[in-house]
Each structure stands twice: as structure tokens, then as C-alpha cells.
């Protein structure tokens, strides 16, 4: 893909999705500056061997953001930085308000000031890409799917904070003409995801001989998209998206949580037979449901496919198998991240 955005500021670029995007941007020949606070969810190791500049800092530091924009003559901001674990947002919501709302506001203001001072030819191509989640839309019934016209009805402190960030981004676009594009995606999976998230959580606990906790009846449904497919969609939105528009990216891979956990166990049974015999499924334990647990998410990404040319290259079965194999081959990484 030929890009007019040759210099990127990527917030949260040492995290799971952000680092995947950084690797692909560097492969495309784009110059990338990563701004990451390196909280427990971001780590330098995720960018090892990647030709990018890592700046350790907070998106709430407007002066730092402004200096990076000017120093590196940034063409686009891709905003991944966020507190993202729903359980943590329920027990300690303050960090989510600070990062996802206040942090996004500070970033938008720094971007607005910088963009306003650009020369016309550079100003025309500047973009602010707000990367968000399907959780802002709330919970679906047994049928239907979210799309770009779905009203936001967030049900957790995490999703409410992300919805607020999305609203701020749209407001800065419509009030100040800042060239913003917003994206919302299904649950991501793939290599280098923090072990607090469902798929790596189950893999690492299974290997450690621990219980595999499944909330409620296990029938909550999520749609899964491989992180590489999501990042490819984001690149398309950045280059070809219309200012002020929203684009949704899904994986066309809805799975009930219990079915997903059982599928992981089956893959592990073949790849790393249980040292006590039997199946890893024996470690599954149903636990009290999470507060405000949304029943079902699904994404209709017809708009992205039609207007951006978005295509998925990963099917869920092979993608999940490859993901499990990555964690098996990188157990030292997993142990380090679990301990962080």
C-alpha cells in the first residue's frame, strides 16, 4: 500500500494491537514514533527488532505530544493508548477516566494546535485515527450486528470511557475541523496479547495447571478478529477513509466463550498433551458472572469492505491454532507478562 502518511505518531504502540500496527507500518516504509507509558500492558519487548523510535511518556502530557509532533513532522496520529481490561475498569475505574477520556482530550488538543499551524499542502493530508472498540455499542440480542449507525450504549466503565473518547474525537472533527476518522472493532486475538485477555489467559492458566474460569453460563458471545486483519483495516482507514466517518472491522467469527475455551483446550491437548493425562477441559470452572456482562457482540463491516476494500486473510480456526502455537513457543514471554 502506497501511503501519503510517511511519519506516524502511534500512541500505545508497545501494546498488543499497537505493536502489531507498528510492525506493519515499518514494513510499509513509514517512519514511526511510538509514545507509550509502558504500563503493565505495554512492553519494550513487543517492539524488539522493529525500526521505530520509542518515547516513554503519557498522552496526557500535552507539551510532550506537541514537541513530538513538531520534531518528527508527523503526518498522522494513530491513537491506540488506552486502559482496556473490563474487569479492571469495574474495580478501579479512575485510570480509565484519566487515560481514555482525559488522555484523548489532551491528545486531540495537541493535534489541533499542531495541525492548525501546518502549511496547506501538509495540512490537507494530516489525519487523527481514533481506534476504538465494539463495546461502546452495548449488548446485542441473539440476532443482528453492530454497524457504524448503531447508537452507543456502553455498559462498563471501560466501554463508557472509550465511547467518551470517540465522542470527543468526533466533536473535535465537527467543531474544529480536525481531520478525524474513528474505527471500532471486534475482539482482537493473536501473538503478544497480554495474558489478562481471554485467549492468552486460558492458554497460560491451562499450561500452569490452574483452573480455567468461565463467567456465568459461558454462553456470552464475542466476534473475533485477528490482530493482523484489524491492523490492515486501520491502514486502509488511515489512507482511504473519509474525514468524519466511522468504520467497523469484524472477524465474522462469533463464538460463545465456553466454545472458545473448549476449542483452546482441544488444540492444547494435541500440541502439548496434559501431563496428568486426559484433557485440559477438566480444568474448566464456571464462576460468578461479571458485573454488567454484555451478552453478545457482533460487527457488520460491510461499509469497510465496500468503501475501503477491507478483506480478512485469517480464518478463525487456523488463526486460533497459530495463536496457541505462538504462546507455546514463547512461554518465557508469557511468564514475564503474567508477572508484570
C-alpha positions in Angstrom: 0.0 0.0 0.0 1.4 3.4 -1.0 1.0 5.9 1.8 0.9 9.7 1.9 1.4 9.4 5.6 5.1 8.8 5.9 5.6 9.9 9.5 3.3 8.5 12.2 2.9 9.1 15.9 1.5 5.9 17.3 0.2 6.1 20.9 0.1 2.9 22.9 2.4 1.3 20.3 4.1 -1.0 22.7 0.9 -2.8 23.5 -0.7 -5.7 21.7 -2.6 -4.1 18.8 -0.4 -1.0 18.7 2.8 -3.0 18.3 1.3 -5.1 15.6 0.4 -1.9 13.7 3.9 -0.5 14.2 5.5 -3.6 12.7 3.3 -3.4 9.7 3.8 0.4 9.3 7.6 -0.1 9.4 7.3 -2.9 6.8 5.5 -0.4 4.6 8.4 2.0 4.9 6.6 4.5 7.2 8.6 6.3 9.9 7.1 5.6 13.3 7.3 7.3 16.6 5.8 5.3 19.5 4.5 7.1 22.5 3.8 4.7 25.3 3.7 5.0 29.1 4.8 1.3 29.4 2.2 0.4 32.0 1.8 -3.3 32.6 0.0 -3.7 29.2 2.8 -2.3 27.1 6.4 -3.5 27.0 9.6 -2.8 25.1 9.9 -6.5 24.1 6.9 -6.1 21.9 9.0 -3.8 19.7 12.3 -5.7 19.7 13.9 -5.7 16.3 11.5 -3.1 15.0 13.0 0.1 13.5 11.0 2.7 15.3 11.6 5.4 17.9 10.1 4.6 21.3 9.3 7.5 23.6 8.3 6.6 27.1 5.6 9.1 28.2 2.0 9.9 28.9 -0.6 11.0 26.3 -1.9 13.4 29.0 1.4 15.3 28.7 0.3 17.8 26.0 3.7 19.5 25.9 5.5 16.2 25.2 2.9 15.3 22.5 3.3 18.8 20.9 7.1 18.5 20.8 7.0 15.1 19.2 4.6 16.3 16.5 6.8 19.2 15.6 10.2 17.4 16.0 9.2 14.5 13.7 7.0 16.4 11.3 4.1 14.0 11.9 1.6 13.3 9.1 -0.9 11.2 11.2 -1.6 10.2 14.8 -2.9 6.6 15.3 -4.3 6.5 18.8 -4.3 3.1 20.5 -3.3 4.2 24.0 -6.0 3.0 26.4 -6.7 1.2 29.6 -8.6 -1.7 28.1 -9.4 -4.5 30.6 -13.1 -4.6 31.6 -12.6 -6.3 34.9 -10.0 -3.7 36.0 -12.4 -0.9 34.9 -15.0 -2.3 37.3 -12.7 -2.5 40.3 -10.6 0.7 39.6 -12.4 3.0 37.1 -10.3 6.1 37.8 -7.4 5.1 35.5 -9.8 4.5 32.6 -11.3 8.0 33.0 -7.8 9.6 33.1 -6.3 7.7 30.2 -9.3 7.1 27.9 -11.1 10.4 28.3 -8.6 13.0 29.7 -5.7 11.5 27.7 -7.7 11.5 24.5 -8.7 15.1 25.1 -5.1 16.2 25.7 -4.0 14.4 22.5 -6.8 16.0 20.4 -5.8 19.4 21.7 -2.1 18.9 20.9 -3.1 17.6 17.4 -5.4 20.6 16.8 -2.7 23.1 17.7 -0.1 21.3 15.5 -2.5 20.8 12.6 -3.6 24.4 12.7 0.0 25.6 12.1 0.8 23.3 9.2 1.4 24.5 5.7 -1.7 24.0 3.4 -0.2 21.0 1.5 0.7 19.1 4.7 -2.4 20.2 6.5 -4.5 18.6 3.8 -3.1 15.1 4.4 -2.9 15.1 8.2 -5.1 12.6 10.0 -6.1 11.6 13.5 -7.2 8.0 13.7 -9.2 7.2 16.9 -9.0 3.4 17.4 -11.9 2.1 19.4 -14.0 -1.0 20.3 -17.4 -2.6 19.6 -18.0 -2.5 23.3 -19.1 1.1 23.0 -22.4 -0.1 21.4 -23.5 -2.1 24.4 -25.1 -5.6 24.2 -26.8 -7.3 21.3 -29.7 -9.8 21.4 -29.5 -13.2 19.7 -29.7 -11.6 16.2 -28.3 -8.6 14.4 -24.9 -6.9 14.4 -23.4 -3.5 15.2 -22.6 -1.2 12.4 -21.5 2.5 12.0 -25.0 3.8 12.6 -25.6 1.8 15.9 -26.2 4.1 18.9 -23.6 3.9 21.6 -24.9 2.3 24.8 -21.8 1.4 26.8 -22.4 -0.8 29.9 -19.0 -0.9 31.7 -16.7 1.9 32.9 -14.2 0.7 30.2 -16.7 1.0 27.3 -18.1 4.2 28.6 -14.6 5.8 28.7 -13.9 4.6 25.2 -17.3 5.9 24.0 -16.4 9.3 25.6 -13.1 9.3 23.7 -14.9 8.5 20.4 -17.4 11.4 21.1 -14.6 13.8 21.8 -12.8 12.8 18.6 -15.9 13.3 16.5 -16.6 16.6 18.3 -13.1 17.9 17.5 -13.7 17.0 13.9 -17.1 18.7 13.6 -16.3 21.7 15.8 -12.7 22.4 14.9 -12.4 20.6 11.5 -9.6 18.4 12.8 -9.4 15.6 10.3 -10.5 12.7 12.4 -11.5 9.1 11.5 -12.9 6.7 14.1 -12.8 2.9 13.9 -14.5 0.3 16.1 -13.5 -3.4 16.1 -14.4 -6.8 17.4 -12.3 -8.7 20.0 -8.7 -9.0 18.7 -6.6 -12.1 19.1 -3.1 -13.1 18.0 0.5 -13.1 19.3 1.7 -10.8 22.1 -1.6 -10.2 23.7 -1.4 -9.6 27.4 -2.3 -12.8 29.5 -5.2 -10.9 31.2 -7.2 -11.2 28.0 -9.4 -14.3 27.4 -7.4 -16.4 24.9 -3.9 -16.0 26.4 -5.4 -16.1 29.9 -6.8 -19.5 29.2 -3.7 -20.8 27.5 -1.3 -19.7 30.2 -3.6 -20.9 33.0 -4.0 -24.3 31.3 -0.3 -24.8 31.0 0.2 -23.8 34.6 -2.3 -26.4 35.8 -4.7 -23.7 37.0 -8.5 -23.6 36.7 -10.0 -22.1 33.6 -12.6 -19.6 34.9 -15.6 -19.1 32.6 -18.1 -16.4 33.6 -21.7 -17.3 34.2 -23.1 -20.0 31.8 -20.3 -19.4 29.3 -22.8 -18.5 26.5 -21.8 -14.9 26.2 -20.8 -14.4 22.5 -17.9 -12.4 21.1 -16.8 -11.9 17.5 -13.1 -12.4 17.0 -10.8 -10.6 14.5 -7.1 -11.5 14.0 -4.9 -8.5 15.0 -3.2 -8.5 11.6 -6.6 -8.2 9.8 -7.6 -5.4 12.2 -4.3 -3.5 11.5 -4.7 -3.9 7.8 -8.2 -2.4 8.1 -6.8 0.5 10.2 -4.2 1.2 7.5 -6.9 1.3 4.9 -9.0 3.7 7.0 -6.0 5.9 7.5 -5.2 6.2 3.8 -8.6 5.9 2.2 -11.1 6.8 4.9 -13.3 9.8 4.7 -12.8 12.5 7.3 -15.5 12.5 9.9 -16.6 8.9 9.1 -16.6 5.8 11.3 -15.5 2.3 10.1 -16.2 -1.0 11.8 -13.9 -4.1 11.5 -15.2 -7.5 12.4 -13.9 -11.1 12.2 -17.1 -12.9 11.1 -16.2 -15.4 13.8 -18.8 -15.3 16.6 -18.1 -17.8 19.4 -19.7 -18.4 22.8 -17.0 -18.1 25.4 -17.3 -21.7 26.6 -17.0 -23.0 23.0 -13.8 -20.9 22.5 -12.3 -22.2 25.8 -13.1 -25.8 24.8 -11.5 -25.2 21.4 -8.3 -23.9 23.0 -8.2 -27.0 25.2 -8.6 -29.3 22.2 -5.7 -27.5 20.4 -3.6 -27.8 23.6 -4.5 -31.5 24.0 -2.9 -32.2 20.7 0.0 -29.7 20.8 1.0 -30.2 24.5 -0.7 -33.3 25.9 -1.7 -32.9 29.6 1.0 -34.3 31.9 -1.6 -35.9 34.0 -3.5 -37.4 31.1 -7.0 -36.5 30.0 -8.0 -33.1 28.6 -7.4 -29.6 29.6 -11.1 -29.3 29.6 -11.1 -30.8 33.0 -9.7 -27.5 34.3 -12.8 -25.5 33.2 -14.6 -24.0 36.1 -17.7 -21.8 35.9 -17.6 -18.7 38.1 -19.9 -16.0 39.2 -20.8 -13.7 36.2 -19.0 -10.4 35.8 -21.0 -7.3 36.7 -22.8 -5.8 33.7 -21.5 -8.6 31.4 -22.8 -7.9 27.9 -24.4 -10.9 26.3 -23.3 -10.7 22.7 -21.2 -8.6 20.3 -21.0 -8.8 16.6 -19.8 -6.5 13.9 -21.2 -5.9 10.4 -18.2 -4.5 8.4 -19.9 -4.2 5.1 -19.1 -0.5 4.9 -15.4 -1.1 5.4 -15.4 -3.9 2.8 -17.3 -1.8 0.3 -15.7 1.6 0.8 -12.2 0.7 1.9 -11.7 -2.7 0.2 -11.2 -4.4 3.6 -10.6 -8.1 3.4 -9.7 -10.6 6.1 -6.9 -13.1 5.4 -7.2 -15.1 8.6 -10.0 -17.6 9.3 -10.6 -18.2 13.0 -9.8 -21.9 13.2 -6.4 -21.7 11.7 -5.7 -18.3 13.3 -6.6 -19.6 16.8 -4.4 -22.7 16.2 -1.4 -20.5 15.2 -2.0 -18.2 18.1 -2.0 -21.1 20.6 1.2 -22.3 19.0 2.8 -18.9 19.3 2.2 -18.9 23.1 3.5 -22.4 23.4 6.7 -21.3 21.6 7.0 -18.2 23.7 6.4 -19.3 27.3 9.1 -17.1 28.7 7.3 -14.1 27.2 4.0 -15.3 28.7 5.5 -15.8 32.2 7.1 -12.3 32.1 3.8 -10.7 31.1 1.8 -12.6 33.7 4.2 -11.4 36.4 4.2 -7.7 35.2 
